[in-house]
Amino acid sequence: MSSVRSVGPADSYIRFYEAMSPETMGDLAKVASPDVHFRDPFNDVTGIESYQKLLVKMFEAVPDVKFTVSHQAVDGNTCFIRWRMTATLRGSPWVVEGMSELKFAPDGKVRAHIDYWDAAAQFYEKFPMVGPVIKFIRRRVARAHQ
């Protein structure tokens, strides 16, 4: 469970996310609206069925994925959470740190979950053909702004 004390509707959603597994996919409807919108650097889906299929595919590709929420800030029907995802990618430990903006419907269910994380540094750089190119570009841009 997270090290943060959740308040309001974020509590149920955070508990779902931290305990999420292929076996808990049926519980998504308890914490997300039927027309939920989810977006991350790779996906943009609307509707609980599309979101659920996306999560099932995630577990098929990365079976040991685990999320831990470390911080949250709530303002009205919006909650920002800071999280850490751990898993194994290509036989090596994989860690992604990011933030999400959660918007809640009047019934307390999530109606939007928008993820913000650096896909270049935390995903693409892990691949032999793409990683060195991205690192090269990052160095060039950094030198140009010095």
Secondary structure, DSSP 8 states (H G I E B T S, - for coil): --SS---TTHHHHHHHHHH--GGGGGGHHHHEEEEEEEE-SS-EEESHHHHHHHHHHHHHH-TT-EEEEEEEEEETTEEEEEEEEEEEETTEEEEEEEEEEEEE-TTS-EEEEEEE--HHHHTGGGSTTTHHHHHHHHHHHHHHT-
